Each structure stands twice: as structure tokens, then as C-alpha cells.
């Protein structure tokens, strides 16, 4: 299949959970909301503490709740990423269960930098490859 099936309800895309995994350990979670309408991004650590990071979208002051399957998402991403120095595992939550999206080895082709730029250095230190 070249095109993945739409997994949302109606015309609204579900939240996209992007887990940054270094050597089998999730270190950062990016949440994308409204990608087909008003795109917003949020960053959290594995304890669901908001991180002062922006990437493509400007900072959004809203707080969002973790998905019901958050612990399962972390476990799945850690397992799926255990054979790679770095991979971003993209997941959705459908009916309170994680649903696999994709493996990404070069997010945005490596062309977009995190802000503040110190995040780039922090993440590069985790890359043991």
C-alpha cells in the first residue's frame, strides 16, 4: 500500500504522538494537533511535563492531557526503537489503544531546528551511534 488509510473520525485527524527514541529509550514526545486545520505542536517529557520547545509551529499556551494509552505508547516505542541509535516512532490513539503510524529516521529531512537551539545539543548527546 502506498497510501495509509485515514485513521481519524470524520475529517478531523487524530492527535499525532511522535516519540523521539534514542537506543530504545523514549526521551521526548511531540504532539501534533489539527494538522489538517490549525496545526499546533506540544512537547512533553516521559512524565508528561510540558517542555519549552518549539519546532515548526509557534508556542501554544494550551495544556493538553496525556492519552489514555500513554504508558503503552512509551513501552511500544521503546521496544520498536531498541535496535536503532535514533528513531522517531509516530503513534495515534484510537479507542484508547496505540496505533502505529511510522518510523522516521530523519524528521523533516533534518531541515528544521528546535528552538531553543540548545535542544539540538541536548538531543545530540543522547545519540549513541
Phi and psi in degrees as a GROMACS rama.xvg file:
@    title "Ramachandran Plot"
@    xaxis  label "Phi"
@    yaxis  label "Psi"
@TYPE xy
-88.1855  -28.4983  UNK-2
-119.642  127.299  UNK-3
-76.737  147.128  UNK-4
-69.5597  149.591  UNK-5
-69.7853  129.925  UNK-6
-107.94  3.25497  UNK-7
-83.8693  -173.282  UNK-8
-107.724  125.28  UNK-9
64.2458  -129.117  UNK-10
-104.756  8.72698  UNK-11
-99.9529  122.4  UNK-12
-72.0868  140.62  UNK-13
-72.3213  162.287  UNK-14
-55.1703  140.272  UNK-15
-107.667  114.708  UNK-16
-98.0579  118.275  UNK-17
-113.464  109.848  UNK-18
-101.589  120.097  UNK-19
-86.6078  113.22  UNK-20
-115.325  125.476  UNK-21
-117.022  112.082  UNK-22
56.6495  36.7885  UNK-23
86.274  15.0647  UNK-24
-132.498  119.381  UNK-25
-68.0367  130.412  UNK-26
-118.769  -23.6141  UNK-27
-152.144  142.365  UNK-28
-122.518  125.296  UNK-29
-105.54  132.214  UNK-30
-117.215  123.448  UNK-31
-106.963  126.614  UNK-32
-118.606  147.964  UNK-33
61.2279  37.2405  UNK-34
-61.4242  -25.2065  UNK-35
-97.6055  -5.63569  UNK-36
-121.901  -94.3586  UNK-37
-114.527  96.0831  UNK-38
-66.1577  128.546  UNK-39
-134.49  151.41  UNK-40
-130.976  145.943  UNK-41
-136.296  148.176  UNK-42
-125.764  136.401  UNK-43
-137.983  156.17  UNK-44
-89.467  -174.214  UNK-45
-76.4513  -3.98895  UNK-46
-103.277  10.6784  UNK-47
60.5199  42.4115  UNK-48
-97.5594  126.967  UNK-49
-61.4697  137.133  UNK-50
-109.545  139.924  UNK-51
-81.1691  65.471  UNK-52
-124.559  141.999  UNK-53
-125.474  160.229  UNK-54
-135.355  -78.8445  UNK-55
-103.985  -42.5595  UNK-56
-93.5407  152.953  UNK-57
-67.5815  163.028  UNK-58
-59.4027  136.587  UNK-59
-114.225  123.262  UNK-60
-72.2979  -14.4579  UNK-61
-60.924  147.609  UNK-62
-105.985  142.791  UNK-63
-121.291  154.411  UNK-64
-83.1073  150.593  UNK-65
-68.4187  153.878  UNK-66
-67.7142  155.044  UNK-67
-59.018  -30.8943  UNK-68
-97.7322  23.4983  UNK-69
-54.7878  -47.6031  UNK-70
-62.1309  -38.7053  UNK-71
-67.2896  -36.1848  UNK-72
-62.5342  -45.9065  UNK-73
-60.6698  -47.6009  UNK-74
-59.8302  -44.9034  UNK-75
-64.4787  -44.9108  UNK-76
-64.0961  -41.9459  UNK-77
-60.9665  -43.5566  UNK-78
-67.2737  -48.366  UNK-79
-63.3253  -33.2892  UNK-80
-91.7493  4.31152  UNK-81
-67.8559  -17.5561  UNK-82
-100.909  8.84966  UNK-83
-127.319  143.257  UNK-84
-62.4053  -36.972  UNK-85
-151.757  139.558  UNK-86
-157.822  145.977  UNK-87
-101.881  124.176  UNK-88
-103.162  119.795  UNK-89
-99.5019  129.069  UNK-90
-132.311  157.564  UNK-91
-121.116  164.391  UNK-92
-116.897  118.139  UNK-93
-123.376  123.76  UNK-94
53.5389  43.6529  UNK-95
60.8156  26.0816  UNK-96
-130.542  143.378  UNK-97
-68.3856  142.898  UNK-98
-128.946  129.255  UNK-99
-68.3799  137.732  UNK-100
-106.431  -66.84  UNK-101
-167.637  163.423  UNK-102
-95.4368  137.443  UNK-103
-132.832  119.114  UNK-104
-94.4891  -20.2968  UNK-105
-135.497  77.7513  UNK-106
-52.4318  130.093  UNK-107
50.7512  34.6977  UNK-108
56.4792  20.6432  UNK-109
72.334  15.9609  UNK-110
-96.9499  -3.76842  UNK-111
-119.881  130.847  UNK-112
-99.4379  145.118  UNK-113
-70.006  153.655  UNK-114
-126.21  131.735  UNK-115
-69.0521  158.068  UNK-116
-64.767  -19.1718  UNK-117
-62.1765  -22.8062  UNK-118
-62.8169  -38.4532  UNK-119
-57.5559  -44.8747  UNK-120
-66.7615  -43.8501  UNK-121
-59.017  -45.7998  UNK-122
-69.2639  -36.3198  UNK-123
-64.221  -30.3734  UNK-124
-67.0413  -23.6216  UNK-125
-81.4995  -15.7576  UNK-126
-82.0569  101.391  UNK-127
-101.639  79.3996  UNK-128
